[in-house]
Amino acid sequence: MDVEQRLRKFHAQAAPDPIAVEALLRATVGSANTAQSSSFERLVASIKQSWALYLSAASVACLVFAFVGFSFHEQGSLNERTSRTVREVAMNHITHLKSEHESSSIVELSHVMQQLPFLLKVPEHLRANFTVAGSRYCSLAGHLAAHIKLRNIHDGKLSSLFVALLEQDLKSIGLQSQSVAGVDVELFNEDGLFYAFASR
């Protein structure tokens, strides 16, 4: 056998089996596709996780903004209700409307004002300096109330004490002292009653 024949025989034996080559190619391509698919799935999962975190953060931010906005609105409403009540009290005091019931006894006034769902009381810190001079029905912050006229025992000046049952909405009104049109108004609660004291 000459050299040429030997070389042909060697190369024929050294050539890869076509079936083996095809199987190898299939395995390689399949592996690449699997790797690409796996990478794509990881990318999608990462994007989904990022969006989930973003949406969660956005939801929390919206809740915070909503709560802050609601708090400011409620505070604004509370301040407005308090100011409105103070103005109402000052106006009723300035008008000096005639008393419907004349008496110096708070017990007697409470007895004759039977439409009130409570007994009239003069707060203890006012009793030392004022005497009762009469009363009438009125409205206080949208509730049926009594307007009690009090006379200062030192100078004879008349002050006004407005009394209403301490309903739930009245509990939210700010308890404070303010001056409106020269009238000093004090709002306070005592023994289940809502009071507004006005003097000038």
N, C-alpha and C positions, 0 to 999 in steps of 0.2 A: 504494500500500500504506500503510495507516494505521499509527499508532505501535504499536497492540496487536499487529498481525500481525507487525511487525518484531521486537518483543520475543519473541514465541513462536518465531519462526524462529531468533533468536539463542540462546535457551535450548536449543532442540533441538540446535543445532550444538555448543553448549558442554558438553552432558551427556556424561559419559564412556561409552565403549563398554562394554556389559555384559560382553563376553568379556574385555576388557582388565582390568576390575575384578576379575573372578573369578580371572584369572591372577595379578594382583597380590596378592589375598588369599591364594591358595594359597602363593605364594612367601613372603609375610610369616609366615603360620602355620607353614610348613615350617621357615623360618629360626629362629623362636622355639622350635619343638620340638627342632630340632637343637642350639640353644644350651642348652636345658634338659637335653637328653640328655648333651651334652658336660659340663655342670656336674655332673650326677649321676655320670657316669663318673669325673670328677676327684675327687669326694667319696669314692666307693667306693675308688679307688686310694689316696687319702690315708689312709683308715681301715685298709686292708690293710697299708700301709707302717707305720703306727703300731703295729698289732698285731704285725707282724713284728719291729719293734724291741723291743717289750715282751716278746715271747716269747724273743727272743735274750738280753735282759738277765736275764729270769727264769731261763733255762737256765744262764747264767754264774753267777748267784747260787746256784742249786742245786748246781752243781759245786763252788763255793767252800765252801759249807756242808758238803757231803759230804766234801770233802778235809780240812777242819778237824776235822770229827767223827771221821773215820778216823784222823787224826794223833793226836787226843787219846786215842782208843781204843787205838791202838798204843802210845802212850807209857804209858798206864795199864797195859797188858798187860806191857810191858817192865819197868816199875817193880815190878809184882807178881811177875814171874818172878825178878827180881833179889832182892827181899826174901825170897821163898820159898827160894831157893838159899842165901842167907845164914843163914836160920833152920835149914835142914837141916844145913848145915855146923856151926853152933854146937851143935846137938843131938847130932850124931855125936861131936863133940869132948868134950862133957860126959859122955857115957855111958861113956867109957873102956872100950870093948869090947876084949877080949883080942885080941892080934895072932895071926894064923894062921901067920905066918912070922916067926921070930926071926933077925935078922941085922943086922950093922952095915955091911953092904956093899949099896949100892943096885944094883950089878951082879948080885949073887947074888939079891936080891929080885926083880929084873926077870926073871931066868932062871926062878925057880920059879913066878912068876905068869903062866903061859903063856896064860891065858884073855884077858889084856889084848891089844888089837890095837895096842899101842905099847910102846916100851921106857921103863922108868921113869927119870926124871931129877930130881935136886934142883936147883932154880934156883940160879944162881951167887950171888945176893945172900944166900942162906940158908946156903951151905956154910961160911962163915967162923965162924958162931956155933952151928951145930947138927951133931949126928951122928945117923945113922940108927939107930933102935932096934927096927924091925920093921914089918910091914905086914899088911894084910888086904884082901879084896875088899869093896867097898861100892857104893852108888849115888850119883851126883852129878847133880842136875837131870835125872833120868830116864835117865842113861847109866851103863854099867858103868865103875867107877872103882877106883882104889887109894887106900886110907887108909894113909898112911905116918906112923909115929910118929917125931918128931924130938926129941932131947934137947938142951936148951940146955947148952953146954959151960961156962957161967959159973955157973949156979945149979941145974942138973940138972932143971929143970922140963920136962915133956913138952908139945910142941905137935903139932898135926896138919897134915899136908899132904895134900890131896885132889887127885888127878890123873885127868883124863879126856881122851880124844881131843877135839880142838877141832872138833866137828861144827858144821854150819851154824847150827843153832839156838842153840848156846852162844856163837857170835860176837855174838849180839844182846843177851846179858846184860851189864848195865852193869858196867864194871870199876871197882871202888871199894873203899873200906874202910868198914866199919860195925861197930858194937858191939851185940851182942844178948845179954841175960842175963849181962852181965859178960864175954862172949867177944868178942875183937877178931877180925874176919874181913876178910881181904883177898882180892879176886878179881883175877886177872890171867892173861894169855896169854903163852906163850913157846915158841918152837920147835914150833909146831903142837899144843901141849898147853894144856888149860884147867886152871888151878890155883886152889885155894882154901886159904889158909893161916889156921889158927885158933890163937889162944893166949890165955891169961888170966893 
